[in-house]
Amino acid sequence: MKKKHTLAALLLAAIATAGAQAAPVQPGEAALNAAKHAATAYRTDVVDLLAGLVGYNTVADKDIPCDKNPTHLRFKDFLKQQAGRFGLDVADHGCVVVIGLGQGEEKIGLVAHGDVQPVDPGKWKKSPFELDRTSEPGKLLARGAEDDKGPIATALYAMKSLKDVQLPLSKRIELYVYMAEESDWAPLEAFVKTHPLPQVNITLDAEYPAVTAEKGYGTLAVTLPKTPAPEGTDPYIGAFGGGFFGSQIPEDAQASVARATPALEAQIRQRAAKQSGMQYGFAWKGQDLQVTAKGVSAHSSKPEDGINAVSMLADALAVRSWPDNAAGATVNFLNDMVGTGYLGEKFGNIAYRDAFMGPMTFAPTVIRQKAEGIEVSINIRRPQGKTGEQLNNEINAALAQWQGAHGAPAGVQVEIGDPWIQKDAPQLPVLMGVFSYYTGIKDPKPVAVGGGTNSRLFPRAVSFGPSMPRSVYTGHSEHEFITVKQLLLNLEMYTAMLAELAK
């Protein structure tokens, strides 16, 4: 009797490194037929399901665990009802819901998250928790539309489509929906230690063609000390703030210039006018000049997709030397050590890049007012190429040099996460083949991203979508959307991918 080979045995030998792979495996007729059925039968239903999913405000509440949060519980109930309606089995493990199709010791896992990032409702044409199908034709706008409720909707209909066409499956398919990815990984870390996981996994939380490497997430928080207002008659920065949360490039920033003059306002206006893509507002309150800045928010793993209002406002104010009270020191620090870039070139010797994973990014995200002063929080996404110890030492050396001229910060906190690389991914040829077939892109190769996904916690996991290469990823922004075209393309590719991997 001919020996039956597993998926891993067939393909694993071809996967030696994150960038090396066997030739793409084109989807077969059965997979293509299942994908065609999904796109034809459910092109409207998948949008309606997305509308249902985004209707739940699943932003984390720091005071309520993910398995106790009432809105999360309602979201899970809705998710479980839909899965049951599709004929899929469900297991609720508190912060993790597992939705399954089929039987078998070998399993294919899909990994997504049902929680979403914070949102400013005032920046949306409609509620961010209502699927806006009309404001921008062809786009589906809502918090979670791309990150990750769109992928959940398409994964469910992909699984239903395989069941519809009665495709024989030799492997079980399981969709893992985690409810705290954006805020707290500890419950999922505990879950994966005590539950049998699929041998091969696909995370639906990043980019195509497939993601086999992720930069390490880090934060540098520098607090500039609170001091009395400068004496005399010269202008000084009375207040400076901006940003919303740590993994978002800030769209808004504000400053107050005390003892300002019309001539100083003219200088700031002139410098701000040289910037691209920024909007500024100027108003007087007595002798204080109030300046507001609006840029473009983006996921902090892709600072190039946004326009950082914090950095740009600090640059607009760089028309003179400012006294080092807390707000003035904040502006000086941003201009001296960060500038308007996002690669850390001005911060001592920390800048570097990796040939596959790209450059380290270094972007201010939140300016917080604290009792002891003003905290500047800088988001770090680091590739391989330096140890965490080396980077930490270089950061401290740069800070020491700056404080020699400006005084010591009231506090410094450095957290440096490790980059991650997947070198054992037997599913890659199938993913590349499916992607190439449906997009027409020849010879696709795995990529690296700045974001961190739950791929790190699952065996042989890589990310597959939902964002196309070289497109702007809108998750974490105040203009999050997925296009109808992309949602349906994802539905076809997910269905074909599952058909090939689980057959």
GUKETI-479396 format. One record per residue (C-alpha): residue in three letters; x, y, z. Coordinates in steps of 0.5 Angstrom, whole numbers, padded with zeros to 4 digits, always signed. Each point is the difference from the previous one (the first is absolute). Last residue first. Layout:
% residues N
ALA,X,Y,Z
...
//
This chain:
% residues 503
LYS,-0016,+0037,+0002
ALA,+0001,+0005,+0006
LEU,+0006,+0004,-0003
GLU,-0003,+0001,-0007
ALA,-0007,+0001,+0002
LEU,+0002,+0005,+0005
MET,+0004,+0004,-0005
ALA,-0005,+0000,-0005
THR,-0005,+0002,+0005
TYR,+0004,+0006,+0003
MET,+0002,+0002,-0007
GLU,-0007,+0001,-0002
LEU,-0002,+0003,+0006
ASN,+0006,+0005,+0000
LEU,-0002,+0002,-0007
LEU,-0007,+0001,+0002
LEU,+0002,+0005,+0006
GLN,+0005,+0003,-0005
LYS,-0005,+0002,-0005
VAL,-0005,+0003,+0006
THR,+0006,+0004,+0002
ILE,+0002,+0000,+0007
PHE,+0000,+0005,+0005
GLU,+0003,+0004,+0006
HIS,+0001,+0008,-0001
GLU,+0002,+0001,+0007
SER,+0006,-0004,+0000
HIS,+0001,-0006,+0004
GLY,-0001,-0005,-0006
THR,+0000,+0004,-0007
TYR,+0006,-0004,-0003
VAL,+0002,+0005,-0006
SER,+0001,-0005,-0006
ARG,+0007,-0002,-0002
PRO,-0002,-0007,+0000
MET,-0007,-0002,+0002
SER,-0003,+0000,+0006
PRO,-0004,-0006,+0003
GLY,+0005,-0004,+0000
PHE,+0003,-0006,+0001
SER,+0004,+0000,+0006
VAL,+0005,-0006,+0002
ALA,-0001,-0005,+0005
ARG,+0004,-0007,+0001
PRO,-0002,-0001,+0007
PHE,-0004,+0006,+0003
LEU,+0002,+0005,+0005
ARG,+0005,+0005,-0004
SER,-0006,+0000,-0005
ASN,-0004,+0004,+0005
THR,+0002,+0006,-0004
GLY,+0006,+0005,+0001
GLY,+0000,+0006,-0005
GLY,+0006,+0002,-0004
VAL,-0001,-0004,-0006
ALA,+0005,-0006,-0003
VAL,-0002,-0003,-0007
PRO,-0001,-0006,-0003
LYS,+0002,-0001,-0008
PRO,-0005,+0001,-0006
ASP,+0002,-0003,-0007
LYS,-0005,+0003,-0004
ILE,-0005,+0005,+0002
GLY,-0007,-0002,-0004
THR,-0004,+0001,+0007
TYR,-0004,-0006,+0000
TYR,+0005,-0005,-0002
SER,+0006,+0003,+0003
PHE,-0003,+0000,+0007
VAL,-0003,-0007,-0001
GLY,+0007,-0002,-0002
MET,+0004,+0004,+0006
LEU,-0005,-0003,+0005
VAL,+0001,-0007,-0002
PRO,+0008,+0000,-0001
LEU,+0000,+0004,+0007
GLN,-0004,-0006,+0004
PRO,+0006,-0003,+0002
ALA,+0002,+0005,+0004
ASP,+0006,-0001,+0005
LYS,+0005,+0006,+0000
GLN,-0005,+0005,+0003
ILE,+0004,+0006,+0002
TRP,-0001,+0005,+0006
PRO,+0003,+0006,+0003
ASP,+0001,+0001,+0007
GLY,-0004,+0005,+0005
ILE,+0004,+0006,+0003
GLU,-0003,+0004,+0005
VAL,+0004,+0006,+0003
GLN,-0003,+0005,+0005
VAL,+0003,+0006,+0002
GLY,-0002,+0005,+0005
ALA,+0001,+0007,+0003
PRO,+0005,+0002,-0006
ALA,+0007,+0002,+0002
GLY,+0001,+0007,-0003
HIS,+0001,+0004,-0006
ALA,+0007,+0000,-0003
GLY,+0002,-0006,+0004
GLN,-0006,-0003,-0001
TRP,+0000,-0001,-0007
GLN,+0007,-0004,+0000
ALA,-0003,-0005,+0006
LEU,-0006,-0001,-0005
ALA,+0004,-0002,-0005
ALA,+0004,-0005,+0004
ASN,-0006,-0003,+0003
ILE,-0003,-0001,-0007
GLU,+0007,-0003,-0002
ASN,+0000,-0005,+0006
ASN,-0007,-0002,-0001
LEU,+0001,-0002,-0007
GLN,+0006,-0004,+0002
GLU,-0004,-0004,+0005
GLY,-0006,-0001,-0005
THR,+0005,-0003,-0004
LYS,+0001,+0003,-0007
GLY,-0001,-0003,-0007
GLN,-0007,-0003,+0000
PRO,-0005,+0006,-0001
ARG,-0003,+0005,+0005
ARG,-0007,+0003,+0001
ILE,+0001,+0006,+0005
ASN,-0006,+0004,+0002
ILE,+0002,+0007,+0004
SER,-0003,+0002,+0006
VAL,+0001,+0007,+0002
GLU,-0002,+0001,+0007
ILE,-0001,+0008,+0003
GLY,+0001,+0001,+0007
GLU,+0000,-0003,+0007
ALA,-0007,+0000,+0000
LYS,-0001,-0002,-0007
GLN,-0003,+0003,-0006
ARG,+0001,-0005,-0006
ILE,+0003,+0000,-0007
VAL,-0002,-0006,-0004
THR,+0003,-0003,-0006
PRO,+0007,+0002,-0001
ALA,+0003,-0004,-0006
PHE,+0006,-0004,+0000
THR,+0000,-0005,-0006
MET,+0006,-0006,-0001
PRO,+0001,-0001,-0007
GLY,-0001,-0006,-0005
MET,-0002,-0007,+0002
PHE,+0004,-0003,-0005
ALA,+0006,+0004,-0001
ASP,+0000,+0002,+0007
ARG,+0000,+0008,+0002
TYR,+0004,+0004,+0005
ALA,-0001,+0007,+0004
ILE,+0002,+0000,+0007
ASN,+0006,+0004,+0000
GLY,-0002,+0006,+0003
PHE,-0007,+0002,-0001
LYS,+0000,+0004,-0006
GLU,-0001,-0006,-0005
GLY,-0005,-0003,+0004
LEU,-0004,-0003,-0006
TYR,-0006,+0004,+0001
GLY,+0001,+0007,-0003
THR,-0003,+0007,+0002
GLY,+0006,+0001,+0005
VAL,+0001,-0005,+0005
MET,+0006,+0002,+0005
ASP,+0001,+0007,-0001
ASN,-0007,+0002,-0002
LEU,-0004,-0004,+0004
PHE,+0004,+0001,+0006
ASN,+0000,+0008,-0001
VAL,-0008,-0001,+0000
THR,+0000,-0004,+0006
ALA,+0005,+0005,+0004
GLY,-0005,+0006,-0002
ALA,-0006,-0004,+0003
ALA,+0004,-0002,+0006
ASN,+0004,+0006,+0001
ASP,+0006,+0000,-0004
PRO,+0000,+0007,-0003
TRP,-0001,+0000,-0007
SER,+0005,+0002,-0006
ARG,-0003,+0003,-0006
VAL,-0005,-0002,-0006
ALA,+0000,-0007,+0002
LEU,-0008,+0001,+0001
ALA,-0001,-0003,-0007
ASP,+0004,-0006,+0002
ALA,-0003,-0002,+0006
LEU,-0007,+0001,-0003
MET,+0003,-0005,-0006
SER,+0002,-0005,+0005
VAL,-0006,-0001,+0004
ALA,-0005,+0001,-0006
ASN,+0004,-0007,-0003
ILE,-0002,+0000,-0007
GLY,-0002,-0007,-0001
ASP,+0001,-0006,-0005
GLU,+0008,+0000,+0001
PRO,-0002,-0001,+0007
LYS,-0001,-0007,-0002
SER,+0000,-0004,+0007
SER,-0003,+0006,+0003
HIS,-0006,-0002,-0003
ALA,-0003,+0007,-0004
SER,-0002,+0007,+0002
VAL,+0000,+0006,-0004
GLY,+0002,+0007,+0002
LYS,-0003,+0005,+0004
ALA,+0003,+0006,+0004
THR,-0003,+0004,+0005
VAL,+0004,+0007,+0002
GLN,-0003,+0004,+0006
LEU,+0004,+0007,+0000
ASP,+0000,+0002,+0007
GLN,+0000,+0008,+0002
GLY,-0008,+0000,+0001
LYS,-0002,-0006,-0003
TRP,+0002,+0000,-0008
ALA,-0002,-0005,-0005
PHE,+0004,-0004,-0005
GLY,-0002,-0006,-0004
TYR,+0004,-0004,-0004
GLN,-0001,-0006,-0006
MET,+0006,-0004,-0002
GLY,+0001,-0004,-0006
SER,+0006,+0003,-0002
GLN,+0005,+0005,+0004
LYS,+0002,+0006,-0002
ALA,-0006,+0004,+0002
ALA,+0002,-0002,+0007
ARG,+0006,+0004,+0000
GLN,-0003,+0006,-0002
ARG,-0006,-0001,+0005
ILE,+0005,+0000,+0005
GLN,+0004,+0006,-0002
ALA,-0007,+0004,-0001
GLU,-0002,-0002,+0007
LEU,+0007,+0003,+0003
ALA,-0002,+0006,-0003
PRO,-0007,+0000,+0003
THR,+0004,+0000,+0006
ALA,+0000,-0006,+0005
ARG,+0000,+0001,+0008
ALA,-0002,-0008,+0001
VAL,+0000,-0004,-0006
SER,-0005,-0006,+0000
ALA,+0000,-0006,-0003
GLN,-0004,-0006,-0003
ALA,+0000,-0006,-0004
ASP,-0004,-0005,-0004
GLU,+0001,-0005,-0005
PRO,+0004,-0004,+0004
ILE,+0004,-0007,-0003
GLN,-0004,-0005,+0004
SER,+0003,-0006,+0004
GLY,+0001,+0004,+0006
PHE,-0007,+0003,+0001
PHE,-0003,+0007,-0002
GLY,+0005,+0005,-0001
GLY,+0001,+0007,+0002
GLY,+0003,+0005,+0005
PHE,+0004,+0007,+0001
ALA,-0001,+0005,+0005
GLY,+0003,+0007,+0002
ILE,+0005,+0000,-0005
TYR,+0004,+0007,+0001
PRO,+0000,+0007,-0002
ASP,+0005,+0005,+0003
THR,-0003,+0005,+0005
GLY,+0004,-0003,+0007
GLU,-0001,-0006,+0004
PRO,+0000,-0007,-0003
ALA,-0007,-0004,+0003
PRO,+0002,-0004,+0005
THR,+0003,-0007,-0001
LYS,-0003,-0007,-0002
PRO,+0005,-0005,-0002
LEU,+0000,-0003,-0007
THR,-0002,-0007,+0000
VAL,+0003,-0005,-0005
ALA,-0004,-0006,-0002
LEU,+0004,-0005,-0005
THR,-0005,-0005,-0003
GLY,+0002,-0007,-0003
TYR,-0004,-0005,-0005
GLY,+0005,-0005,-0003
LYS,-0001,+0000,-0008
GLU,-0003,-0005,-0003
ALA,+0002,-0006,-0005
THR,-0004,-0005,-0004
VAL,-0005,+0004,-0003
ALA,-0004,-0003,-0006
PRO,-0002,+0003,-0007
TYR,-0003,+0004,+0003
GLU,-0001,+0004,+0006
ALA,-0002,+0000,+0008
ASP,-0005,-0003,+0004
LEU,-0003,-0006,-0003
THR,+0005,-0005,+0004
ILE,+0001,-0007,-0004
ASN,+0002,-0006,+0005
VAL,+0003,-0007,-0002
GLN,+0000,-0005,+0006
PRO,-0007,+0002,+0003
LEU,+0001,+0001,+0007
PRO,-0002,-0004,+0006
HIS,-0002,+0004,+0006
THR,+0004,+0001,+0007
LYS,+0006,+0005,-0002
VAL,-0004,+0003,-0006
PHE,-0005,+0003,+0005
ALA,+0005,+0003,+0005
GLU,+0003,+0004,-0006
LEU,-0007,+0002,-0002
PRO,-0001,+0002,+0007
ALA,+0006,+0004,+0000
TRP,+0000,+0004,-0006
ASP,-0003,+0006,+0002
SER,-0003,+0006,-0003
GLU,-0001,+0000,-0008
GLU,+0000,-0008,+0000
ALA,-0005,+0000,+0006
MET,-0006,-0004,-0003
TYR,+0003,-0006,-0004
VAL,-0004,-0003,-0006
TYR,+0003,-0007,-0002
LEU,-0003,-0003,-0006
GLU,+0001,-0007,+0000
ILE,+0001,-0005,-0007
ARG,+0000,-0007,+0001
LYS,+0004,-0004,-0005
SER,-0002,-0006,-0005
LEU,-0005,+0005,-0003
PRO,-0005,-0003,-0005
LEU,-0003,+0007,-0003
GLN,-0007,-0001,+0001
VAL,-0002,+0006,-0004
ASP,-0004,+0004,+0005
LYS,+0005,-0002,+0006
LEU,+0006,+0003,-0004
SER,-0004,+0006,-0001
LYS,-0002,+0000,+0007
MET,+0008,+0000,+0002
ALA,+0001,+0006,-0005
TYR,-0006,+0004,+0003
LEU,+0003,-0001,+0007
ALA,+0007,+0003,-0003
THR,-0003,+0005,-0003
ALA,-0004,+0003,+0006
ILE,+0006,-0001,+0004
PRO,+0005,+0004,-0005
GLY,-0005,+0006,+0000
LYS,+0000,+0000,+0008
ASP,+0007,+0000,+0000
ASP,+0003,+0006,-0001
GLU,-0003,+0001,-0006
ALA,-0007,+0002,+0001
GLY,+0002,+0001,+0008
ARG,-0002,+0007,+0001
ALA,-0005,+0001,-0006
LEU,+0000,+0002,-0007
LEU,-0001,-0004,-0006
LYS,+0002,+0003,-0006
GLY,-0002,-0001,-0007
PRO,-0004,+0007,+0000
GLU,+0003,+0004,+0005
SER,-0006,+0003,+0005
THR,-0005,-0006,-0002
ARG,+0002,-0007,+0003
ASP,+0002,+0003,+0007
LEU,+0000,-0006,+0005
GLU,-0003,+0003,+0007
PHE,+0005,-0001,+0005
PRO,+0004,+0006,-0002
SER,-0006,+0004,+0000
LYS,-0001,+0004,-0006
LYS,+0004,+0005,-0004
TRP,+0006,-0001,+0005
LYS,+0005,+0004,+0004
GLY,-0004,+0002,+0006
PRO,-0001,-0008,+0001
ASP,+0007,+0000,+0003
VAL,+0002,-0007,+0000
PRO,+0004,-0005,+0004
GLN,+0003,-0007,-0003
VAL,-0005,-0006,-0001
ASP,-0001,-0006,+0003
GLY,-0003,-0006,-0004
HIS,+0007,-0003,-0002
ALA,+0002,-0005,-0006
VAL,+0004,-0007,+0000
LEU,-0002,-0005,-0005
GLY,+0003,-0007,+0001
ILE,+0000,-0006,-0004
LYS,+0000,-0007,+0004
GLU,+0002,-0007,-0001
GLU,-0003,-0005,+0005
GLY,-0006,+0001,-0004
GLN,-0007,+0002,+0000
GLY,-0004,+0006,-0004
LEU,-0001,+0007,+0001
GLY,+0001,+0004,+0007
ILE,-0001,+0007,+0003
VAL,+0005,+0001,+0006
VAL,-0002,+0006,+0005
VAL,+0005,+0003,+0004
CYS,+0000,+0004,+0006
GLY,-0005,-0004,+0004
HIS,+0001,-0007,-0003
ASP,-0006,+0000,-0005
ALA,+0000,-0007,-0004
VAL,-0004,+0001,-0007
ASP,-0002,-0005,-0005
LEU,-0002,+0002,-0007
GLY,-0007,-0001,-0004
PHE,+0000,+0007,-0002
ARG,-0005,+0002,+0004
GLY,+0004,-0003,+0006
ALA,+0006,+0005,-0002
GLN,-0005,+0006,-0001
GLN,-0003,-0001,+0007
LYS,+0007,-0001,+0003
LEU,+0002,+0006,-0003
PHE,-0006,+0004,+0003
ASP,+0001,-0003,+0007
LYS,+0008,+0002,+0000
PHE,-0002,+0007,-0002
ARG,-0005,+0000,+0006
LEU,+0006,-0003,+0005
HIS,+0004,+0006,-0003
THR,-0005,+0005,+0001
PRO,-0001,-0003,+0007
ASN,+0008,+0000,+0002
LYS,+0001,-0006,+0004
ASP,+0004,-0005,-0004
CYS,+0005,+0006,-0002
PRO,+0001,+0003,+0007
ILE,-0003,+0006,+0002
ASP,+0003,+0006,+0003
LYS,+0005,+0001,-0006
ASP,-0006,+0000,-0005
ALA,+0002,-0002,-0006
VAL,-0004,+0003,-0007
THR,-0005,-0005,-0002
ASN,-0005,+0005,-0002
TYR,-0005,-0005,-0003
GLY,-0003,+0002,-0007
VAL,+0006,-0002,-0004
LEU,-0002,-0007,+0001
GLY,-0007,+0001,-0003
ALA,+0002,+0004,-0006
LEU,+0006,-0005,-0002
LEU,-0006,-0005,+0000
ASP,-0004,+0004,-0005
VAL,+0006,+0001,-0004
VAL,+0001,-0008,+0000
ASP,-0007,-0001,-0002
THR,+0000,+0005,-0006
ARG,+0006,-0004,-0004
TYR,-0002,-0006,+0003
ALA,-0003,-0005,-0005
THR,+0005,+0002,-0006
ALA,+0006,+0002,+0004
ALA,+0000,-0007,+0004
HIS,-0002,-0004,-0006
LYS,+0006,+0003,-0004
ALA,+0004,-0002,+0006
ALA,-0003,-0007,+0000
ASN,+0001,-0001,-0007
LEU,+0007,+0002,+0000
ALA,+0002,-0004,+0006
ALA,-0003,-0006,-0004
GLU,+0004,+0001,-0006
GLY,+0007,+0001,+0003
PRO,+0003,+0006,+0003
GLN,+0007,+0001,-0003
VAL,+0006,-0002,+0005
PRO,+0005,+0005,+0000
ALA,+0007,-0002,-0001
ALA,+0004,-0002,+0006
GLN,+0002,+0005,+0005
ALA,+0005,+0004,+0003
GLY,-0001,+0007,+0003
ALA,-0001,-0002,+0007
THR,+0005,-0006,+0000
ALA,+0000,-0007,-0002
ILE,-0007,-0001,-0003
ALA,+0001,-0006,-0005
ALA,+0001,-0005,+0005
LEU,-0007,+0002,+0003
LEU,-0004,-0002,-0006
LEU,-0002,-0007,-0001
ALA,+0001,-0002,+0007
ALA,-0003,+0006,+0003
LEU,-0007,-0001,-0004
THR,+0000,-0008,+0002
HIS,+0003,-0005,-0004
LYS,-0005,-0007,-0001
LYS,+0005,-0006,-0001
LYS,-0002,-0004,-0006
MET,-0003,-0007,+0002
//
